[in-house]
Every structure is written in structure tokens, then in C-alpha cells.
């Protein structure tokens, strides 16, 4: 399951961002470099919404889809467009 969003605001006029919920502790090869040429263009970080209130807020913000997105845990950016996928 995941969310891909286009946000307005921040340091650039538009920003592509997203949140993927993955099973396990590693990124599967079909999502990582082997299956996605754009993988290296994004900054990836693991979130722990179970043990971190800040990470939980970030994930909930992305999954609310359509509301402003708490992109980096501090700054809300306007959701302009995007998609949800399973």
C-alpha cells in the first residue's frame, strides 16, 4: 500500500513525495533499484509509526490523502495531486 503525492510549497514550486507501507524490514527488489530506475532519485528513510509518535503523525498525514501533508515531520505542504495504490 502506498501514497504518491505532488505537493505545493517548500523549497521548490512542486515536490514529489510519498509513503509506502512495506511488509518486513527490507525494501523488496521490485521496489528498489532492480525494479525501479527512479529509486536512486529519492531520499528513502524508514519510519516506525508503532514506536515513534512523530513517525505515526507523518504516516497518518500521508494516508489522509487530500489534506495538507506533514512532509518532514515539521512543515505542512499543500496536497496538489496524487494517487493511492495497493
SEROFI-554623 format. One record per residue: residue number from 1; residue in three letters; chain; x, y, z of N, C-alpha, C in turn. Coordinates in Angstrom, 1 decimal. Example, Ala and Ser with C-alpha at 12.3 -4.5 7.8 and 13.67 -1.06 7.14 Angstrom:
// residues 2
{1, "ALA", "A", {13.2, -5.7, 7.8}, {12.3, -4.5, 7.8}, {13.2, -3.3, 7.8}},
{2, "SER", "A", {12.8, -2.2, 7.1}, {13.7, -1.1, 7.1}, {12.9, 0.0, 7.9}},
//
This chain:
// residues 86
{1, "UNK", "A", {0.9, -1.2, 0.0}, {0.0, 0.0, 0.0}, {0.9, 1.2, 0.0}},
{2, "UNK", "A", {0.5, 2.2, -0.7}, {1.3, 3.4, -0.7}, {0.5, 4.7, -1.2}},
{3, "UNK", "A", {1.1, 5.8, -1.0}, {0.6, 7.1, -1.5}, {1.7, 7.8, -2.2}},
{4, "UNK", "A", {1.4, 8.3, -3.3}, {2.3, 9.2, -4.1}, {1.6, 10.6, -4.2}},
{5, "UNK", "A", {2.3, 11.6, -3.8}, {1.7, 12.9, -3.8}, {2.5, 14.0, -4.5}},
{6, "UNK", "A", {1.9, 14.9, -5.0}, {2.5, 16.1, -5.6}, {2.1, 17.2, -4.6}},
{7, "UNK", "A", {3.1, 17.9, -4.0}, {2.9, 18.9, -3.0}, {3.3, 20.3, -3.6}},
{8, "UNK", "A", {2.6, 21.3, -3.1}, {3.0, 22.7, -3.4}, {3.6, 23.3, -2.2}},
{9, "UNK", "A", {4.6, 24.1, -2.4}, {5.3, 24.8, -1.2}, {6.7, 24.2, -1.0}},
{10, "UNK", "A", {7.3, 24.7, 0.0}, {8.6, 24.2, 0.3}, {9.7, 24.9, -0.5}},
{11, "UNK", "A", {10.8, 24.3, -0.7}, {11.9, 25.0, -1.4}, {11.7, 25.0, -2.9}},
{12, "UNK", "A", {10.8, 24.2, -3.5}, {10.6, 24.1, -4.9}, {9.1, 24.4, -5.2}},
{13, "UNK", "A", {8.7, 24.8, -6.4}, {7.3, 25.0, -6.7}, {6.5, 23.7, -6.5}},
{14, "UNK", "A", {7.0, 22.6, -6.9}, {6.3, 21.3, -6.8}, {7.3, 20.3, -6.2}},
{15, "UNK", "A", {6.8, 19.4, -5.4}, {7.6, 18.3, -4.8}, {6.9, 17.0, -4.9}},
{16, "UNK", "A", {7.6, 16.0, -5.4}, {7.0, 14.6, -5.5}, {7.4, 13.9, -4.2}},
{17, "UNK", "A", {6.5, 13.3, -3.5}, {6.8, 12.6, -2.3}, {5.8, 11.5, -2.1}},
{18, "UNK", "A", {6.1, 10.6, -1.2}, {5.2, 9.5, -0.9}, {5.5, 8.7, 0.3}},
{19, "UNK", "A", {4.7, 7.8, 0.6}, {4.8, 6.9, 1.7}, {4.4, 5.5, 1.3}},
{20, "UNK", "A", {5.3, 4.5, 1.5}, {5.0, 3.1, 1.2}, {4.9, 2.4, 2.5}},
{21, "UNK", "A", {4.0, 1.5, 2.6}, {3.9, 0.6, 3.7}, {4.3, -0.8, 3.2}},
{22, "UNK", "A", {5.5, -1.3, 3.7}, {6.0, -2.5, 3.2}, {6.1, -3.5, 4.3}},
{23, "UNK", "A", {5.9, -4.8, 4.0}, {6.0, -5.9, 5.0}, {7.5, -6.2, 5.1}},
{24, "UNK", "A", {7.9, -6.4, 6.3}, {9.3, -6.8, 6.6}, {10.2, -5.6, 6.9}},
{25, "UNK", "A", {11.5, -5.9, 6.9}, {12.4, -4.9, 7.3}, {13.2, -4.3, 6.1}},
{26, "UNK", "A", {13.1, -5.0, 5.0}, {13.9, -4.5, 3.8}, {13.0, -4.1, 2.7}},
{27, "UNK", "A", {13.5, -3.2, 1.8}, {12.7, -2.8, 0.6}, {12.8, -4.0, -0.4}},
{28, "UNK", "A", {11.7, -4.5, -0.9}, {11.8, -5.6, -1.8}, {12.5, -5.2, -3.1}},
{29, "UNK", "A", {13.1, -6.1, -3.8}, {13.9, -5.8, -5.0}, {13.0, -5.1, -6.1}},
{30, "UNK", "A", {11.7, -5.5, -6.2}, {10.9, -4.9, -7.2}, {10.6, -3.5, -7.0}},
{31, "UNK", "A", {10.8, -3.0, -5.7}, {10.6, -1.6, -5.4}, {11.9, -0.9, -5.5}},
{32, "UNK", "A", {13.0, -1.6, -5.1}, {14.3, -1.0, -5.1}, {14.9, -0.9, -6.5}},
{33, "UNK", "A", {16.2, -0.7, -6.5}, {16.9, -0.5, -7.8}, {16.5, -1.5, -8.9}},
{34, "UNK", "A", {16.4, -2.8, -8.6}, {16.2, -3.8, -9.6}, {14.9, -3.5, -10.4}},
{35, "UNK", "A", {13.9, -3.0, -9.7}, {12.6, -2.9, -10.3}, {12.1, -1.4, -10.6}},
{36, "UNK", "A", {13.0, -0.5, -10.2}, {12.6, 0.9, -10.3}, {13.8, 1.8, -10.6}},
{37, "UNK", "A", {13.9, 2.3, -11.8}, {15.0, 3.1, -12.2}, {15.1, 4.4, -11.4}},
{38, "UNK", "A", {13.9, 4.9, -11.0}, {13.9, 6.2, -10.3}, {14.2, 6.0, -8.8}},
{39, "UNK", "A", {14.4, 4.8, -8.3}, {14.7, 4.6, -6.9}, {15.8, 5.5, -6.3}},
{40, "UNK", "A", {16.9, 5.6, -7.1}, {18.1, 6.4, -6.7}, {17.8, 7.9, -6.6}},
{41, "UNK", "A", {16.7, 8.3, -7.2}, {16.4, 9.8, -7.3}, {15.7, 10.3, -6.0}},
{42, "UNK", "A", {15.3, 9.4, -5.2}, {14.5, 9.7, -4.0}, {15.3, 9.5, -2.7}},
{43, "UNK", "A", {15.0, 10.2, -1.7}, {15.6, 10.0, -0.4}, {14.6, 9.1, 0.3}},
{44, "UNK", "A", {15.1, 8.0, 0.8}, {14.3, 6.9, 1.5}, {14.7, 6.9, 3.0}},
{45, "UNK", "A", {13.7, 6.8, 3.8}, {14.0, 6.6, 5.2}, {12.9, 5.7, 5.8}},
{46, "UNK", "A", {13.3, 4.9, 6.8}, {12.4, 4.0, 7.4}, {11.7, 4.8, 8.5}},
{47, "UNK", "A", {10.4, 4.6, 8.6}, {9.6, 5.2, 9.7}, {9.1, 4.1, 10.6}},
{48, "UNK", "A", {9.0, 4.5, 11.9}, {8.5, 3.5, 12.9}, {7.3, 4.1, 13.6}},
{49, "UNK", "A", {6.1, 3.9, 12.9}, {4.9, 4.5, 13.5}, {4.4, 3.9, 14.7}},
{50, "UNK", "A", {4.9, 2.7, 15.0}, {4.4, 2.0, 16.2}, {5.1, 2.5, 17.5}},
{51, "UNK", "A", {6.4, 2.9, 17.3}, {7.2, 3.3, 18.5}, {7.6, 4.8, 18.5}},
{52, "UNK", "A", {7.2, 5.5, 17.4}, {7.5, 6.9, 17.4}, {6.3, 7.7, 17.0}},
{53, "UNK", "A", {5.9, 8.6, 17.9}, {4.7, 9.5, 17.7}, {4.9, 10.4, 16.5}},
{54, "UNK", "A", {6.1, 10.9, 16.3}, {6.4, 11.7, 15.2}, {6.2, 11.0, 13.8}},
{55, "UNK", "A", {6.7, 9.8, 13.8}, {6.6, 8.9, 12.6}, {5.1, 8.6, 12.3}},
{56, "UNK", "A", {4.4, 8.3, 13.4}, {3.0, 7.9, 13.2}, {2.2, 9.1, 12.7}},
{57, "UNK", "A", {2.5, 10.3, 13.1}, {1.8, 11.5, 12.6}, {2.2, 11.7, 11.1}},
{58, "UNK", "A", {3.4, 11.5, 10.7}, {3.8, 11.6, 9.3}, {3.0, 10.6, 8.5}},
{59, "UNK", "A", {2.9, 9.3, 8.9}, {2.2, 8.3, 8.1}, {0.8, 8.7, 8.0}},
{60, "UNK", "A", {0.1, 9.0, 9.1}, {-1.3, 9.4, 9.1}, {-1.5, 10.6, 8.2}},
{61, "UNK", "A", {-0.6, 11.5, 8.2}, {-0.7, 12.7, 7.3}, {-0.7, 12.3, 5.8}},
{62, "UNK", "A", {0.2, 11.4, 5.4}, {0.2, 10.9, 4.1}, {-1.1, 10.2, 3.7}},
{63, "UNK", "A", {-1.5, 9.3, 4.6}, {-2.7, 8.4, 4.3}, {-4.0, 9.2, 4.3}},
{64, "UNK", "A", {-4.0, 10.4, 4.9}, {-5.2, 11.2, 4.9}, {-5.6, 11.7, 3.5}},
{65, "UNK", "A", {-4.6, 11.7, 2.6}, {-4.7, 11.9, 1.2}, {-5.7, 13.0, 0.8}},
{66, "UNK", "A", {-5.2, 14.2, 0.5}, {-6.1, 15.3, 0.1}, {-5.9, 16.5, 1.1}},
{67, "UNK", "A", {-5.6, 16.1, 2.3}, {-5.3, 17.2, 3.3}, {-3.9, 17.6, 3.1}},
{68, "UNK", "A", {-3.5, 18.7, 3.8}, {-2.1, 19.1, 3.7}, {-1.2, 18.0, 4.3}},
{69, "UNK", "A", {0.0, 17.8, 3.8}, {0.9, 16.7, 4.2}, {2.0, 17.2, 5.1}},
{70, "UNK", "A", {2.2, 16.6, 6.2}, {3.2, 16.9, 7.1}, {4.5, 16.2, 6.6}},
{71, "UNK", "A", {5.1, 16.9, 5.6}, {6.2, 16.3, 4.8}, {7.4, 15.8, 5.6}},
{72, "UNK", "A", {8.0, 16.6, 6.4}, {9.2, 16.3, 7.1}, {9.0, 16.2, 8.6}},
{73, "UNK", "A", {7.8, 16.1, 9.0}, {7.5, 16.0, 10.4}, {7.4, 17.4, 11.1}},
{74, "UNK", "A", {7.6, 18.4, 10.3}, {7.6, 19.8, 10.9}, {6.7, 20.7, 10.0}},
{75, "UNK", "A", {6.8, 20.6, 8.7}, {6.2, 21.5, 7.8}, {5.1, 20.9, 7.0}},
{76, "UNK", "A", {3.9, 21.5, 7.0}, {2.8, 21.0, 6.2}, {2.8, 21.7, 4.9}},
{77, "UNK", "A", {2.7, 20.9, 3.8}, {2.7, 21.4, 2.5}, {1.4, 21.0, 1.8}},
{78, "UNK", "A", {0.9, 21.9, 0.9}, {-0.4, 21.7, 0.3}, {-0.4, 20.5, -0.7}},
{79, "UNK", "A", {-1.3, 19.7, -0.5}, {-1.5, 18.5, -1.4}, {-2.1, 19.0, -2.7}},
{80, "UNK", "A", {-1.5, 18.9, -3.8}, {-2.0, 19.3, -5.1}, {-2.6, 18.2, -5.9}},
{81, "UNK", "A", {-2.0, 17.0, -5.9}, {-2.4, 15.9, -6.7}, {-1.7, 14.6, -6.2}},
{82, "UNK", "A", {-2.2, 13.5, -6.7}, {-1.5, 12.2, -6.3}, {-2.4, 11.0, -6.5}},
{83, "UNK", "A", {-1.9, 9.9, -5.9}, {-2.7, 8.7, -6.1}, {-2.4, 7.7, -4.9}},
{84, "UNK", "A", {-3.4, 6.9, -4.6}, {-3.2, 5.8, -3.6}, {-3.1, 4.5, -4.4}},
{85, "UNK", "A", {-2.3, 3.6, -3.9}, {-2.3, 2.3, -4.6}, {-2.1, 1.2, -3.6}},
{86, "UNK", "A", {-2.5, 0.0, -4.0}, {-2.4, -1.2, -3.1}, {-1.3, -2.1, -3.6}},
//
